[in-house]
Amino acid sequence: TSGNFTGLPAGTYNYSITDVNNCTPATGTLVVGTPAAITITSSSNSPQCQTAGVTITLSGAGGTIGSGYQYSFDGGAYSASNTKTYTVAGTFTIPVSVKDVNGCIANGSITYTVNTPPTITTNPTSTTITYGANTSYTVAATGFEASTYQWQENTGSGWSNITNGGVYSGATTVTLTLTIPTFSMNTYQYRCVVSNSCGASNSNPATLTVNKATLTITANPRNKCEGTTATFAGTEFTSSGLVSGDAITSVTLTSAGAASTATKSPNPNYPIVASAAVGTGLSNYNITYNPGTLTITSPTLLMVPTPAPCNGDLGGAILQATGGGGSPYTFTSNPTTNVTITSGGIMTAPAGVYVITVTDGAGCTKAGTLTISQPTQITGSGAKKSYNGSDLSCATATDGEI
């Protein structure tokens, strides 16, 4: 006969066998042993690009090997293959299992990443600015790996990488900033190359349009004395609209009134024409030139002569001036002998012809001729009555006549 005991856990068991006559039993000890616990180890070559995929490798230990272990990936059916390759992009955590011939199972998990080249999700858009403004371009991309960014420009002869400096900043970031791009950059194109270890993607190009700014240059008004020549240094102007950093060093200024022969009659005002500005950054502007006014001035001289009362006495004149450069007015005479002129314009002088010059507060002069007259010198003549050669008819007579 035999005995069969099932459902026993691991351990040491004593047994006894007796017969029907209760003879001395046969005894002994049996040990129900425990196999080594089954374990699972997983590894991968993650991360990998999608084109190659990530390969996960499983290995088992312990348990009852028998004909070999069976493996399960991500809850799938068991098979003898201990490797599997994944190409779906993303980062995943999956369950893995190993089973021995007795059906003992060890469970685990593994995380892996499959990368793809960047995908551009937002392209930069074209911009239009007026010189003096800033602009920027932005790109966005997705991918299962951190991306790097490199902005490029096309000035008309192909694409080249941009480095920070000058008008550019953010050349290797998601946003490229242009600080006051010049008119010479009009129609430049910009794109971003987004890269990771799996490849690169180019954004669509964006076009920069730069319109010229408006600059106004106005000639300064000025005066000149009649009969003199006006000259221009090229700095007699004002301007509006310059962008910081730009400058005007000189402007060509001309006027028909600048010549010494120009007169203030019938119109004392002559236009000052501005043109041909020279400076830095001026190619970025549409320049408007406004004329100034050159005004020819000279004082008006008024002379009221006072004749000498008697021949040889002093006469004079009242001298007055108006207009021109305004007061104070000073008067001079030519000749100057025995001539006095007060600050109030009262002149004392012998009879004669004088050239009087008035100088106004601006240094302009006006000359005029003044004549001071005098009476004619008194002269006389006489005759006597003659009495046959005598002045009287008799020695005692009173009949003399003159």
C-alpha positions in Angstrom: 0.0 0.0 0.0 0.9 3.7 -0.2 -0.1 7.0 1.3 -0.4 10.3 -0.7 -0.4 13.6 1.1 -1.1 16.8 -1.0 -1.3 20.5 -0.3 1.7 20.5 1.9 3.8 23.6 2.3 7.5 23.4 2.4 8.9 21.9 5.5 10.2 18.7 7.2 7.8 15.8 7.7 8.1 12.6 9.8 6.3 9.5 8.6 5.4 6.1 10.1 4.2 2.9 8.4 2.5 0.1 10.3 0.9 -3.1 9.2 -2.4 -4.7 10.1 -0.8 -6.6 13.0 0.6 -3.4 14.5 4.1 -4.5 14.1 6.8 -2.1 14.9 6.3 0.7 12.4 8.8 1.8 9.9 9.6 5.6 10.4 11.5 8.2 8.6 11.7 11.9 7.7 11.0 13.6 4.4 11.7 17.2 3.5 9.4 19.2 1.1 11.9 21.7 -0.3 11.4 25.3 -1.6 12.8 26.3 -5.0 14.6 29.7 -5.2 12.2 32.7 -5.6 11.8 33.7 -9.2 13.0 37.3 -10.0 12.9 39.5 -13.1 15.5 42.0 -14.3 14.8 44.5 -17.1 17.0 46.8 -19.1 16.7 48.9 -22.3 18.8 51.2 -24.6 16.3 54.1 -23.9 16.2 56.8 -25.1 16.3 56.2 -28.8 15.0 57.9 -31.9 11.9 56.5 -33.5 13.7 55.3 -36.5 15.7 52.8 -34.4 13.3 52.2 -31.6 14.0 51.2 -28.0 14.8 47.6 -27.3 13.8 46.2 -23.9 15.5 43.0 -22.6 14.2 40.8 -19.8 15.9 38.1 -17.8 14.7 35.8 -15.1 16.4 34.1 -12.2 15.4 31.5 -9.6 12.2 29.4 -9.8 12.3 26.2 -11.8 14.0 26.8 -15.1 13.1 23.5 -16.7 12.9 24.1 -20.4 13.3 27.9 -19.9 11.5 31.0 -18.8 8.6 32.6 -20.6 8.4 36.5 -20.8 5.5 39.0 -21.1 5.8 42.6 -22.2 3.1 45.2 -21.4 0.5 42.6 -20.3 0.9 40.6 -23.5 1.1 36.8 -24.0 4.1 34.9 -22.6 6.7 33.8 -25.1 10.2 32.5 -25.0 11.6 35.8 -26.5 13.1 38.1 -23.9 13.5 41.2 -26.1 11.0 43.5 -27.7 11.5 46.8 -29.7 9.1 49.8 -29.4 8.9 52.6 -31.9 5.9 54.6 -30.8 7.0 58.1 -29.9 6.7 59.1 -26.3 7.7 58.1 -22.7 6.0 55.0 -21.4 6.0 52.8 -18.3 5.0 49.2 -19.0 4.6 46.1 -16.9 6.9 43.1 -17.6 6.8 39.5 -16.3 8.8 36.3 -16.3 7.3 32.8 -15.7 9.1 29.5 -15.0 8.0 26.0 -16.0 5.9 25.6 -12.9 4.0 28.8 -13.6 5.7 30.9 -11.0 5.7 34.5 -12.0 7.8 37.6 -11.1 6.5 41.0 -12.1 8.2 44.3 -12.7 8.0 47.5 -14.8 10.3 49.6 -17.0 10.1 53.1 -18.3 11.5 54.0 -21.7 11.4 57.0 -24.2 11.2 57.0 -28.0 12.2 60.4 -29.4 11.3 62.0 -32.7 12.7 65.0 -34.6 11.1 68.3 -33.5 7.8 69.2 -35.1 7.2 72.9 -35.7 3.8 73.9 -34.2 4.1 77.7 -34.5 6.0 79.4 -37.4 7.3 83.0 -37.2 5.1 85.6 -38.9 6.2 88.4 -41.2 6.5 91.9 -39.6 6.3 95.4 -41.0 7.9 98.3 -39.0 9.0 101.9 -39.4 12.6 102.5 -38.8 13.2 103.2 -35.2 11.0 100.4 -33.9 11.9 96.9 -32.7 10.5 93.6 -33.9 10.8 89.9 -33.0 10.1 86.4 -34.3 8.9 83.4 -32.3 8.8 79.7 -33.1 7.3 76.8 -31.1 8.0 73.1 -31.6 7.1 69.8 -29.9 9.3 66.6 -29.5 10.1 64.0 -26.9 13.5 65.5 -26.2 14.7 69.0 -25.4 15.3 70.9 -28.6 18.0 73.5 -29.5 17.2 76.6 -31.6 19.3 78.4 -34.2 17.9 81.4 -36.0 19.0 82.1 -39.6 18.8 85.0 -41.9 18.6 85.2 -45.7 19.8 88.6 -47.0 19.3 87.5 -50.6 22.2 85.1 -51.0 21.1 82.1 -48.9 20.6 81.1 -45.3 23.3 81.7 -42.6 23.3 81.4 -38.9 22.7 84.5 -36.7 24.9 85.3 -33.7 23.9 87.7 -30.9 25.2 91.2 -31.4 24.4 94.3 -33.4 20.6 94.4 -33.8 20.2 90.7 -32.9 19.5 89.0 -29.5 18.0 85.6 -28.7 19.7 83.9 -31.7 19.5 80.5 -30.0 16.2 80.8 -28.2 12.6 80.5 -29.2 12.4 84.3 -29.8 14.7 86.3 -32.0 14.6 90.0 -31.2 15.7 92.8 -33.6 16.5 96.1 -32.0 16.0 99.0 -34.5 16.7 97.1 -37.7 17.8 99.5 -40.5 16.2 100.2 -43.8 19.0 98.2 -45.5 17.5 95.1 -43.9 14.2 95.6 -45.7 13.0 92.2 -47.2 15.4 90.1 -45.1 14.0 86.7 -44.2 14.2 84.8 -41.0 13.7 81.2 -40.0 14.5 78.9 -37.1 16.2 75.5 -37.2 14.9 73.4 -34.3 17.1 70.3 -33.6 17.5 67.4 -31.3 19.5 64.1 -31.4 16.9 62.6 -33.8 17.0 65.4 -36.5 16.1 69.0 -37.3 13.1 70.9 -38.6 13.1 74.3 -40.3 10.3 76.8 -39.6 8.7 78.6 -42.5 10.5 81.9 -43.3 9.2 85.2 -42.1 9.9 88.5 -44.0 11.0 91.7 -42.5 9.6 94.9 -44.0 11.3 98.2 -42.9 9.8 101.5 -44.0 11.8 104.6 -43.8 11.1 107.1 -41.0 10.2 110.7 -41.6 12.9 113.3 -40.9 12.2 117.0 -41.2 15.1 119.5 -41.6 14.2 123.2 -41.3 16.6 126.1 -42.2 17.0 128.6 -39.4 15.8 132.2 -40.0 18.5 134.8 -40.0 19.1 138.5 -40.8 21.8 140.2 -42.7 22.7 143.8 -43.2 22.0 145.3 -46.6 25.1 145.4 -48.7 26.9 142.6 -46.9 27.4 139.0 -47.9 25.8 136.2 -45.9 27.6 132.9 -45.5 26.3 129.6 -44.1 28.3 127.1 -42.0 25.8 124.4 -42.7 24.8 124.0 -39.1 22.0 126.7 -39.1 19.1 124.3 -39.0 16.8 122.3 -36.7 15.5 118.8 -37.2 12.8 116.5 -35.9 12.4 112.7 -36.3 16.0 111.5 -35.7 16.3 108.0 -34.1 18.7 107.8 -31.1 22.2 107.3 -32.4 21.7 109.0 -35.7 23.0 112.5 -36.4 23.1 115.3 -39.0 26.5 116.9 -39.2 25.8 119.5 -41.9 23.2 120.7 -44.4 23.7 122.6 -47.7 22.1 126.1 -47.3 21.7 128.6 -50.1 19.8 131.9 -50.6 19.6 134.4 -53.3 19.6 137.0 -50.6 23.1 136.1 -49.5 24.8 138.1 -52.1 26.0 141.6 -51.3 24.0 143.0 -54.2 20.7 141.7 -52.8 18.5 144.5 -51.6 15.6 144.8 -49.2 13.4 146.4 -51.8 10.8 145.6 -52.9 10.9 142.5 -50.6 13.5 142.1 -47.8 12.7 138.4 -47.3 14.5 135.7 -49.3 14.1 131.9 -48.8 16.9 129.9 -47.4 16.9 126.6 -49.2 18.1 123.5 -47.3 19.3 120.3 -49.1 21.9 117.5 -49.1 22.1 116.6 -45.4 25.2 114.8 -44.3 25.4 112.6 -41.2 25.0 109.1 -39.9 22.0 106.8 -40.5 20.3 109.2 -42.9 19.6 106.5 -45.5 16.9 105.3 -43.1 14.8 108.4 -43.6 12.5 110.1 -46.1 13.8 113.6 -45.6 11.6 116.7 -45.9 13.4 120.1 -46.2 11.7 123.2 -45.1 13.1 126.6 -46.1 14.0 129.4 -43.7 13.9 133.1 -44.3 16.8 135.4 -44.8 15.7 139.0 -44.0 17.8 141.9 -45.3 17.8 144.8 -42.9 19.1 148.3 -42.7 18.0 151.3 -40.7 16.0 154.2 -42.2 17.9 157.5 -41.7 15.9 160.7 -41.3 17.8 164.1 -41.4 16.2 167.5 -40.8 18.8 170.2 -41.4 18.9 173.5 -39.4 20.5 176.3 -41.5 23.0 178.6 -39.8 21.3 181.9 -38.8 24.1 184.0 -40.1 26.9 183.5 -42.5 29.7 181.9 -40.7 27.6 180.7 -37.8 27.0 177.1 -36.8 24.0 175.2 -38.2 23.0 171.7 -37.5 20.4 169.0 -38.0 18.1 166.6 -36.2 19.1 163.0 -36.9 16.7 160.1 -36.4 16.7 156.4 -37.4 14.0 153.7 -37.4 13.8 150.0 -38.3 16.7 147.8 -39.2 18.2 146.1 -36.2 16.7 148.5 -33.8 18.2 150.7 -31.1 20.7 151.8 -30.0 21.3 153.9 -33.1 24.6 155.8 -33.4 25.4 158.6 -35.9 28.8 159.6 -37.5 29.7 162.3 -39.8 32.2 162.8 -42.6 33.8 165.3 -42.4 34.0 165.7 -38.7 35.6 169.1 -38.3 33.7 171.3 -35.8 30.9 168.7 -35.8 29.2 167.4 -32.7 26.5 164.8 -32.6 24.7 164.0 -29.3 23.5 160.6 -28.4 20.0 161.9 -29.0 20.9 162.7 -32.7 21.3 166.5 -32.3 24.0 167.6 -34.7 25.8 170.9 -34.6 28.1 171.8 -37.6 29.2 174.6 -39.9 27.4 175.0 -43.1 28.5 172.3 -45.6 27.8 169.0 -47.1 28.1 165.9 -44.8 27.8 162.2 -45.2 25.9 161.0 -42.2 26.0 157.3 -41.3 23.7 155.6 -38.8 24.6 152.2 -37.2 21.8 150.2 -35.6 21.8 147.7 -32.8 22.6 144.9 -35.2 25.6 146.7 -36.7 23.8 147.5 -40.0 24.5 150.9 -41.4 22.8 153.5 -43.7 24.4 156.6 -45.1 22.8 159.7 -46.4 24.0 163.2 -47.6 23.1 166.2 -45.4 23.5 169.8 -46.6 23.5 172.6 -43.9 23.0 176.0 -45.5 23.8 179.5 -44.3 22.8 183.1 -45.5 24.8 184.9 -48.1 27.5 187.2 -46.6 26.2 190.8 -46.4 28.0 193.2 -48.8 27.4 197.0 -49.6 28.5 200.1 -51.9 28.1 203.9 -51.7 28.4 207.2 -53.8 28.6 211.0 -52.9 27.0 214.0 -54.6 29.7 216.2 -56.1 29.5 220.0 -56.3 32.0 220.5 -59.0 34.4 218.3 -57.3 33.5 219.4 -53.8 31.4 217.4 -51.3 29.6 220.6 -50.2 28.6 223.6 -52.2 30.0 226.1 -49.7 32.3 225.7 -46.8 29.5 226.4 -44.4 26.8 224.5 -46.3 25.1 221.3 -45.2 24.1 220.0 -48.5 26.3 217.0 -48.8 24.6 213.8 -50.0 25.7 210.1 -49.9 
